Amino acid sequence: MIATLGPESILKISNADPTGWRFDNSYARLPQSLYSRVDPVPVADPKLVILNEKLASDLGLDADALRKKGAEIFAGNRLPEGADPIAQAYAGHQFGHFTNLGDGRAILLGEQITPGGLRFDIQLKGSGQTPYSRRGDGRAGLGPMLREYIISEAMHALGMPTTRSLAVATTGEQIVREELLPGALLTRVAASHIRVGTFEYANALGDRAALVALTEHTLQRHYPDLLGAENKALALLGAVIDRQAALIAKWLCVGFVHGVMNTDNMALSGETIDYGPCAFLDTYHPETVFSSIDLAGRYAYGNQPDIAHWNLARLAEALLPLIDSDQENAVAAAEEVLAKFPKDFRRHHVAGLRAKLGLMTEEEGDSALAGQLMESMQAVGADFTSMFAALTRSVETGGPPGSEFPGNSAFLPWYEQWTARLERQNHSKSEVAAVMRGANPVIIPRNHRVEEALAAAQSGDLSVLHGLLAALAHPFEETAANEPYRAAPPPGGPPYRTFCGT
């Protein structure tokens, strides 16, 4: 996914910062129509709230030095050596409507090169106004930044391609939303921040040279094996389609709802990006929506594959000028490649469902078998994560899921079909259980636990946050220590709602 560096780039970063910062800022060498140079806006009193020490080490950074002196960097008051801060320009279809956007409250410090030669964006989120702020204050609140930290790190532990969170720092200032909130910045790490909306913006400029440069840059960074393709734009489209099909399938298999799948929130790297009003399913229902602004349910859990396909069609439109000089031929070629998405998604999704059900061979009726389970779960209001965890335990213990599930008897006919299917594949119970253990987490960022941790953190108590993060780091393990984090929320509470934090 991430290209290694050639000798020329290594020379450019030979004088590395003693704390480990090694920047080589390739995006800032693209046409300047794609970004604006801008410095973070200093804050009054920077303080480090949390540092992801393992990630820092993986990036080649000195975690001890960052813990002692990193607050000023993570709050934007001091630039690390070699940084070349920019705000990226992009457009996007937000709830289906096109608009010009850009980093209105984020600044890309540069691209960190790891000791192994891998390249990662280092971005400050909440770093103040930029030319793209559109009258916003460019700031962020502590709660939403810690929320992204929690969810992105949980997604990483679940095996989801995702941006990561390196640090959260407070500013010593208040920001105004519906109420006064403590200001904070998140330091986000990503394979890149190139989005579908980045290509939409380049195409809208009518600047063919910028579109060509962006395409070459994206291929070099994420799909270097396609640099020799006869039609690079078409090859890029096909590669992004497959990665997005795989990503959305993974989301569905853990019950993740992104919440705001605008085209500016779809990364060409295939990573999950922009954790705004996201959440995880408790009770299973395909029409589940958490976002307070998604009034029509456009981005509901079950709609995510179709929305991804729609977003990719917008990428195809942006690439048309490079696919073929003849508009009709370009559209025909793009549509042929776009038609792959439903097949690719179904292939990845069925493979994920087979793993969740311990199916190590393939039969034609496997998809229908999984669908029947989902229908039963929806009918009785079963908890998504707990149900699959219980099925895993049932293989290990040799009995059906326990009576803790509502309407348990409704599952018995399906359970008999499933056990018969397992018997036909001639694999041992331990083999089946091992596959299911690796596909069915027992711990997810339960919405009520996330809110509990955020409330405590904003009151000055970080112990709840650290306890939750420790449990989420090992989502497939059942231990006495993480048992409190596995339970579904108490019944009878109000519907859970999430907010963007902007």
N, C-alpha and C positions, 0 to 999 in steps of 0.2 A: 504493500500500500504506500510506503514511504520510500522514495528513492535515496540511495546513498550518494555521498558527495564525490565529485571528481577532484583531482589534484589542484586545479585552479581555485576551487572554493576553499579547499583546506588552507591554501596560502593566505587567503583573505582573513582567516580567523586565527592565524598562528599566535598572535599576541593576545591570548585569552585572559580574561579577568580572573584574578586569584580565587574568587568565590565560585568560579566555574562557569560564568556566562560566556558563551561562545556563539556569537551571532553571525549569521550570513543571510542577509535580507533580500532574497531573490524577488519577492513580490514588489518591493520598493524600486526595483529596476524595470518594472513594466511601465507602459505608457502612463503618464501622470493623470490622464483622464479617469483612471480607475481608482484613484485615492487622493487624499489630501494630507500633506504633512502638518501635523499638529501635536503639540506637547500635552501631556496630562495637566489638568488644573490642580495646583497644590492644595492640600487640605490643612486644617488647623492643627490637629493632634493625632498623627497616625499611630495606631497600635495594632500589633499582630494578634488576631483572634485564633487562627488555626493555620497550621502548616502541614502539608502532606509530605512528610519526611521521606517516605519510600519513593514517591514520585520524584521528589527533588533529587534523590540519589540516582534514580534511573536516568534523569536528564543530565547528569554529570555535575550537579550543583552541590555545594557544601551546605548541608542542612544545618549544621551547628552555626555557621556564620549567618545564614539567613534567619535563623531563630533569634539571634542576638541583634542583627542589624538590618534585617530585611523589611521591616515595617515601612520604611520610607520608600523603598522600591515598590512594594505591593500596594501602597497608597498613592503612588504617582508623584511623590515629592522629589525623588531622585531617580535618574535614569541609569540603568546598569551600563557598563562599558560596552560599546558596540551596538547599542540600541539605535534604531532609526524609526521613531514613532510615526505611525500613519493611521488615519481613519479610512477604512475601505468604503468605496462607493458601491452600491448595488440597488437594484430595484426589487419588486416582488409583487406577486398577486396575494393580497391579504383578503381572506374570505372571498376569493374569486375576483377581486378588483385590483387592477394594476395601479401601482404607484411607485414613484422614485423614493428611495429610502437612503441607506447608508448607515455607517456606525454612528448613531446619534449619541451614544454614551459609552463607547468602547474605543480603545486605541490598541493597535497591534504594535507592541514594543519591537518585535523582530522575530527571527526564526532561530531557535536554539538548536545547536548541533550537539548531539549526544556523543559520548566517547566512542560509541559504535558507528558513528557517522550518519545517524538518522536525524531527520529534520522535523521540528515541531514549532508551531506558532505559539508565542507567548503573548496573551492579550489581557489588558486590564479592562474590566467591565465596571462601569460606574465612575469613570475617570474624568468626567466633566464634559462641557459642551464642545461640539465639533461643528464643522460647516453643515453637517447633516442632522442637527438636533431638532429642527422643525419646532422651535419654541420650547422644547423640553429643557430640563435643567441639567441633563447629562449625568445625573447622579443615580445611585441605587441605595436601597435600604438593606440593613443587616439581615432581616428575615429572608427575603428572596435570594440573597447571595449565599447564605448558609443552606437554603433549600436546594439550590443548584449543586452546591458542594455535596450534600447528602445523596441526592438522586443520581448525579453523574458517577460518583464513586460506587454506589450500589449497582448501577448498570454495568460498570466495569467488572465488578466481582461476579455478576451474573453472566459474563461472557458476551455482553453486547458491545459492538463497535461504538465508541462514544468519545466525545471530548472529555477531558479530565479537569479536576480542580486542584490547583497547586496551593492556593492560600486565600484566606479572607482577612482583610484588615479593616478596622474602623477608622473613621475620619475625624472624630471629635466634633462633628457637626450634625445638625438635624436636617432632614429633607422633608418636604411637604408632599404628602399624598392625600388620602382621606383624613389622615392625622399626621402629626409629627412623628417621624421615625428616625432612629439612629442611622447615620450614613455609613456606607461600607463599600468596599471594592472587592471583586472576585478576580483572581488571576486564573485565567482559563488556558488550558493546554489543548491544542488540536493538531491533527495532521495537516489541516489548513482550514481557513475560513472561506474558501471558495464555495459559493452557493449557486443554485439554479438562478437566483436573482442576480448574481454577479454577471452571468451571461446575458440575462434579459437586459441589464443596464448597458452592457457593451454593445449589444445589438441595437438598442434604442438610440444610442449615440449616433448610429450610422457610420461608425468609424471601423472600417473593415480591418485596418492594421491592428487596432486594439483587440478586436475579436480574435484575429489570428494569433496574436501574442498571448492572449489569455488561454486559448486552446493549447498552444504549444507548452505553456507553463504548466497547465493542469496535467497534461500527459506526462511531462517530465517528472512532475512531483508525485503523481499517483498511479499512472499507467505507463511506465517507461517502455514496456514491451510493445506498446502500440505506436511508438514514435515512427516506425517504418511503415505504418499502414498506408495503403493507397489513398484512402479517404479518411483522414484523421478525425474530422468532425463526426462522421458516421460511426467510426470505431469508438470514439469517446462516448457517444450517446449509448451505444450498445453495452459498453462496460459499466457505465453508471446505472443503466437499467438493471443489470444483473445484481450489482451491489445493493441497490435500493430494494429490489425484490427480496434478497436475503435478509436485509435489515428489518423490513416490515414484518416478515415472517417471524423473526426472532422476537420482535415486540409482542406480537400476538401470543406467542407461546409462553410468555411470562406475565401476560395481562397488563401490558404497559399501554397507557393512553397519552400520546404526546400533547394533545390539546390545542396546538396552534400550528398546524402543518402548512403554513404559508410557504410560497416558493422560496422566500428568503431564509427559511428555516430548514432547507434541504441541502445538505452538503454533498459536493461531488466526490468527496473521499469515501462516502458510504458510512460516515459516523453519525450518531445521534448528536444533534446540536440544538442549543437554545432551550433550556429547561425552564419554561415559564409556567403555564398552568397545567403541567403534567401531573399524573397520578397513576396508581396501580389499582386494578380491579380488586374489590373485596367480593361481593356477590357478583356472580357472572351474569352479564346481559350484554349482547352485542351493541345495544343502543346507548350504552353508558357514556355520559358526558360529564366532565368535572368542571370545565372552564366556565367562568361566570359570563364571559363574552360570547361563547358559542351557543347563541340562543336557538339556532335552528338545528343544532346537532351535526353540522357539517363535518366536524373532526371527531365524531364518536368512535369508540373502539373498533367496531365492525366496519366502519367506513374507511379506515386508514389505507387499505390496499388500493381502493378506487381513487382516493385522493393522491396517493403517490403516483399512480398512473397519470392522472390529470396534470400533476406538477411536471412530470417528465415530458409530457406533451409540450409544455411551455419551454422546456429546455430545447426540445427538438425545433420549435419555432425560432428560437434565438440562433440556432446553428444552421438554419436553412441557407443563409448566404454562403456558407462555407461548404455545404454538402454538395450543391450543384448550382451553377450559374443560371440554369433554367429552373424557374420557380416550380413548374409542374413536376419536373423530374425530381427536384429536391423534396417536395412534399411526398411523392410516391415512395422514395427511398426511406424517408424518415418514418412514414406510417408502417412500412414493412418491419423496421426495427422496433418501433413502439409496440407492435403486435406481440412481441416476445414477452412483454412484462407479465400478463396474466398467467402464461405458462410457466415462466420462471418463478413467479411468486407461489403458484400452486405447488410446484416441485419442492421449493424450499419449505413451504408450510407443511406439506404432508410429511416430509422427512422429519421436521421438528415434532409433529404430532406422533409419528411412529416412535420416536425416542421417548416421548412422554408416556407412551403406553407400553414401552418395552418391546416393541415389534422390531425384531432384528432381521426379518425377511420381508419381502414385499408381496402383498396380495391386492387384487383389484378392489376389494371391498374395504380396505383400511380407512380410506377417507370417510366413507359412509359410517363406519364403526365409530370413528372419532366424532362425527357430526351427531350421531344419536346420543352420545354421552353429553355433548354440549346442550342439546335440546332438553335432556333430562335435568341437567344442572340449572338451566334457565327456568324450567318449570317449577322447581322446588326451591329456588333461591340458594343454591349451594355456593360456598366460597370457592373461588377459582384455585387459589394456591393450596388451600387445605385439602381440597378434593384430590388433586394429583399427588400430593404428599401422602395422603391416606391410601391411594391406590398402590403407591410404591411400598408402603408398609404391608399392604395386604399380600403382596408377592412374597415378602420376607417371612410373614407369619402364616401364610396359607389360608387366610380367611377373608371374607368381604370387608369393605370399609365399615368402620364402627357406627354405632347408633348416634354419634354426635352430629351426623348430617341429617337435615330435615328431609322427611319423605324417603328415608333410606330404602324402603321396600321398592320404591320406583326404580332403583338402580339394579335390582337383582336380575331381571331378564337380560339387561345389557351386560352385567357382570358375568353371567354364564356364557354369553357369546364371546366376551373378551378372553376369559380363561380358556375356552376352547381354541380360540385363535392362537394364544400363547403356546398351547400344547402342540399345535401343528408345526411350530418352527423348530422343535427339538433342541432348544437351548435350556440350560439349567436355570433353576430359580435364582441362583447367585449371579449368573450372567445377566439375566433380565433385570434383576434388582440394581445391578451396577449401572446399567444403561439408564434406568429410570432415575436413579440417584443423581446422575450427572445432568439430567434434563429437567428435574422437578425441584425447584428450590423450596426449602421449608421456611425461609425468611425472605421477605420483600420489604421495601420501605412502607410499612403499613401507614396509611394516611394519618391515623390518630396518633401514632408514635412520632411521626415527623412533626406534627403540630405541637406535640408535647415537648419535643426537643427544642424547637424554635422558640416557644414561649419561655422556656427556662433560660435559653441562651440570651434572649433579649432582656431578661431580668438579671443577667450577670452570672448565671449558673451554667457552666459548660459541661458539667459532669454527665448530664442526661444526653447531650449531643455525643460525647465521646463513647458512652455506653452503647448508643444506637449504632454509631459507626463501627465499633468493634464487632457487633453482632452481624451487621450487613457485610462485613468483609469475608464472611464464610457462609454464604447463603444456602449451601447444600448440606450442611452439617447439623445434626441434632445433638445438642449438648445441654446439660443442666443450666449452664450459664446463659444460653440464648433462648431458653424456653419461654420467658416472658414476652419476647419479641415475635413469637410465632403466631400468637392468637389473633383471630379476627376481632374487629371492634365490637363492643357490646351492642346488642340489638336495640332497635328503637330510636337511634339517634337521627338527627336531621340529615338530609342529603349533603354529602361532602362537596364543597365548592373550592375551586382554586382561582388564583388571580395572577395577572401578568407581572405585577410589581413595578410597572412603568408609570 
